[in-house]
Each structure stands twice: as structure tokens, then as C-alpha cells.
Amino acid sequence: MPFWLLCPCGRTKKFNEGVVMNGFGLKCAVVGAVLSALGANMASTSPLQITVDKNHMAIQNAVDAAGFEIVTSIDHARIAAAEGVEMPPSRVIIFSDPEVNEPILRENIRTGLDLPFRALSYAQDGSAQVIFTGSDFLQMRHGLTDISALEDFEQKLNGVAENLNAVAASINGLTRGYGIFELKSKLSVPEAVTNLTEIVKAQDDTIWFGEIDFPEDPSEKCAKLPKAVLLLFGGPAPGGLAMAGFPAIGLDAFCQKLLVYAGEDGGSVVIFNDIAALAELHYGASTKSHHLLNERLTATFVKAIQ
């Protein structure tokens, strides 16, 4: 199993290329061409890298022990190194509990941009650190008021993070709707997802990590959720350049997350992260590379859904 891209979808098998699916509405894609890059270009095995790796494996073991579903795990630095780009060690894991997601999505479907759980093991200023997206981030960014749902999210997350010396990412400067780009389309959600998937996969510097299809009717006792799909992908070279001095944005800005959900008029709404804004949230500054990526992504998505 490649240790920089992990897609253990329940009891399903892993393929060199294609899609695997489990019973929770989660899909993970493994791109065969990228897997071969691991053997061709290994990242540093410095003491700092080793510590970041150990922390990442500790998170993964805690996630497994808690019974959560691992959606994907990405080693930002190693896949960037495979493209000739150097950046600090940075490994993110995305994992899910549909029962935790459900009430949060029901209050505001746009929270799908920041769900499910995610944690980052990375190096900053010569030390290894672990951060995660906490419930306060969801509450502030999406205006959530369901305290019970937020407490459940926090309790389940703390069960994973409690022995890892991990902290929630700072929310200083965060406001409702902060750093979210929005596009609208007359296309239905399935049509928009198809077009966006095709145009993203056509990019020759991009890896497709998969998608999360949030259930429309997760339980009989709850109101039906709007159709919503989260697409996960990234460009190792441009992403590595953007993270070179900003490794913490590997928690939320990378990989790329694109949420497509049903609009009130029968069309669809597409939202995605403002990379520069998230860099400014974490570090108080952004660079030209962040803004250029924003421009490229926006132009690509507009073309797909117009």
C-alpha cells in the first residue's frame, strides 16, 4: 500500500486505476500513474520527516481504533517531490462518521465543504505539529446553531486527537462565509459533477483523489438532505509551491475540495476554498502563487458548468 495516498474503503479492493466504493456514500479513486512516482522519488527521511510520519500513523491508528471510515490520506510533500517541488513534510488524513455529518449537513449543506473530519501532521519552524479542523471552525464559518451536533462532532474528534498532542486550527479572523468562492449553474448536480470531474481529470498536472456523495436520505427519521457531492483532487507541483512556506494550509486548502449541491431553482451551486484567504487565516499573509491558483481554478470551474 502506498503510504502517501491511502484509500482503504471498508472491505473493498484497491485497483491501480478506477473507483472503489463502500456503503457510506464514499468513493475513493486511486490513480495508477501517480503511484509509480513513490518509488521514483522518495522524500527526505530526516528526523523531522520521520516524526511527521510517526504522528500521521498515530492519527491513522486512532482513526481505525475509533471505527471511522478513512476517505483518503495524502502525503503532500512526497507527491510534490515526485514532481520536483520541495516543501516541508505535510500529511493530511480525511475520515468520516456519517452519523456525525448528518445533522450538521441538515442545518447547512454548505458545511460539506469542511466535512468530514480532517487532521494534518506537518513540520513548521523546525518542529513537528498536528492540527485538526474543530467544531468551532464549522460553527463560525457556516453559522451553525445546533450545539448538540457540534458537541457530538467535537467529542468524536477529541476521541481521536486526545493522545496525539494535537490542537484545533486557529479561528482568529474567521467569519461566516470566510474564504468561500461560489458559482451557480443551471446544470443539475449530476450534470455539474460529471462536467467538473471530466475537466479536472483532463488537467495533466492534477491527481484525482475521489469524491464523497453525501446521502440524500441518510435516515428515515431525518429530513431529506439536498443532493450534495464533494470532489477531492489536487496538483502536486502547483500545490507544493503554494504550500512551500505555508504547510498548514494542507489541512483545508489542499487537497482541493469542490462542493456541488442542489440549488433552489433546480440548478446547482458550486463552492470551493479561496486558497489565499486560508493562507492569510493561518499565516496572516498570502503570495502570488495562491492568487494564481485561485484564478486558474475559478476559470476551470466556470468553463465546466456554464
N, C-alpha and C positions, 0 to 999 in steps of 0.2 A: 504494500500500500504506500503510495507516495505520501511523505509526511508534510508536504506543503500544500496539498489540496486533498481534503478528506471529505468523502461523501458517503458515509455509512448509513444508507436509508433503510433502517429496520432490518428485515430479513431478505431484502432484495439483493441481487447480484450486481457487481460493478462491471461495466463494459468499457472498452477502450474508447468508444465513441458512442454517443447516444444519450438516452434519458432513462433514469430509473425512478420508480415511484413507490411511495409507501401508502399506508392507509390514512394519513393525516392531511391529505391535500398538499403534501410537499413533493417537489420534484427537484432532483439534482442532476446536472449534466457534467460529464467528465470528458474533457477534450483530449483525445489521444495525442495530438501533435504537441501539446504542451507538456504532457507527462514525460516525454523523452528529454526535455530540457533539464530535468533534475540531474540526471547522470552526467550531462554535458557541462554543467556549470553550477557547482556547489557553492553556496555562500560560505562566509567565514565561519570557522569553528573556534573563534576567540572565546575567552571565558565569559564575556558579556553575552555573546550569541548562545552559548551553552546554557546560561542562566535563563535567558528568554525562552529557549526551547523547553527547559525543565518546567518553568512556570506554565507554559502553554499546555504541556502534557498533564500537569496537575489540574488545570482547569478542565481539560477533556475528561480526565478520570472522574472528577467531581460531577461533571455533567452526566456521564454514564451511570455513576452510582445513584444519582437522583432520578434516573429513568427518563430524562429528557431526550428528545429527538434531535440529533445533530443534523443541521441543514447543510452546512459547509464549513470548512476550515481552510484559511488561506494564509500562506506564508508570503507576505508582501515582498520582503527583501530578497528571498530566493528566486521568486519568479521575475523580479526586476533584474537581478543579477544575471539571469539567463538571457536577458535582452541587453546586457552590457551597461546597466544602470545601477549605481551604488546608492544605498540608503541604509539607515540604521535598522537593526533587527526589529521586526514588527510582524506579529502573527495574530490574526483575528479568528474567533470562532463564533458562529451563529447557531443558536439552538432554540428549541421550541417546546412549549406546552400549550396545545390548542385550547385547553380549558382556561388557561390564564389569558390567552389572546382574546377569547370570545367577548367577554363583557367590555373590554377596552375598545375593541373594534366596533362594538354595537353603539357605544357612546359617540365615537368619532372615527369613521372609517379611514380618515387620513393618518391615524396612528399606525396604519400598516406600513408607512414609510420607515418607522422606527421599531417595528416588531419583526421577528420575535426577539428573544434575549440575545445580547452580544457582549463579548468580552475581548479585550486586547492585551496581549503580552508584548511589551516593546522596550526599547532602550532609549533613554533620554538623559542627556548631560552625564553620560558615563555610568548610569545605574539602570538596572532592570526594574520595570514597573508593570503593574497590572491595573487596568481601569475597565469599568463597565458602564453601560447606559442604565441609569437608575430611574426609578418611578418618578422622581421629581423632574427629570428631563421631559418625560412624556406629559406629565401634568402641565408643565409650564408651556411647552411648545405647542400643545394641542388643546389647551384649555379644559382639561378633564376635571370632573367634579365627583366621579364615583370613587369615593375614598376606599370602599371595600375592595374594589377591583385593583386599585393602586397598591393597597396593603398586601393583597394576595401576590401581586407581581413582585413586590419588594421582598416578601417573606420567602418566596421560592428562589429568587435570585440570591438572597443572602445565604440560603442553604448551600449554594454552590460556592460562594465567594468567601465564606466566613473564615476558612483556614488558609487563605491564599494571600493574605496581606494586600488585598485589592481594595480600591476605593472607587466611588462613583465619579464619573467625569464631572468637572465643574459646570455649573449652570450660570455663573456670573455673566451678566449681559444677555442672557437668553430671554426672549419674549415670545408671546404667542405668534405662531406662524413664521418664526425666525428662520431665515436661510432656506426657504422653500420656493422653488420655481413652479409655476402652474401653467399648463396648456390645456385647452379644451378642443374637443374634436366631435364631429358629427358621427364618427365611426362608433360602432358598438364596442364593448370591452373586448370580446373575442377578436374582432377585426383589428382593433388597435394593437392588441397584444401580438397578433400574427405579424403585422407590418413592422412593429418595433423590434420584434425578435429577428426578423429577416434582415433589417438594416443594420442592427448591431452585429449580428454574426458575419455580415459582409465586410466588416472592418478588419483589415489584415493585421492589426496590432492589438486585437481585443480577444479576451478569453470569456467564454460564456460559462458562468458558474451554475445557472439554473433558475428556477422560479418557485414561488410559493403561491399556491392557489388557495386563498382564504375561502373556507366553505361558505356557501350562501345560506345554508340551513344547518348550523352545527349541532343544534339540539332542538327537540320538539318543544321544550318549554320556553325557548327564547325567540324573540322577534327575528325575522329573517334579515340577514345581513345583505347589504348591497354587494353585487359581484365585484371582486377586487383581486388583482394579481400583482405580485411583487416580482420584478425581474432583477436578477443579480448578474453582474458582469464587470469587467474591468480591463484596462490596458496596462500591462506591466511596465512598459517603458515610460509613457506619459504619467502614469500613476506614481511610479518610482521617483521621477523627477519632482513631482508635486509634493511627495512625502519626504524628500531628502532631508529637509530641515524641519519637517513637521510630522514626525512619525505618529503622533497621537491621533491624527485625522484618519488613520487606518481603522479607527473604531467606527466612525459614522460616515465620512465622506467616501471611503473606499472599503470594500468594492462599491461600484456604482449601484445604487438602488433606485428603481423606477417603479412607482406605484401607479397602476391603471385601475380606476374604479368607475362604476356606473354613475353618470350624471343624471340630474333630474329631468332632462329633456330627452332622454333615451340615448344620448350620445355617451361620451366618456370624458373623464378628467384624468390628466397625466400630471403627476407631481414628482419632483426629484430635488436632490440637495444642491444648494449653492456651495460649491467647494470653497470658494474664497471666504464666504461668511463663516463656515465651520472652522477654517484655519484661523480666522480672527477671533472666534469664540474660544478656541483652545490656546492660541498664542498671542492674540492681540495684534496680529499682522497677517498679511497675505502677500503673495508675489504674482508676477505676471503669468507664471505657469498656471496658477489657479484660475485666473480670469480667462485665459485662453482655452482651458478645458471647459469652462462654463459655456463659452461661445460655441465651441465645437459640438458639445452635447446638445445644446438648445437647437442649433441648426439641424443636426441629425434627426432629432425627435420631431421637429416641426415638419420636416420633409416626409417623415413616415406617416404622420397622422392627418396631413392636410387633405 
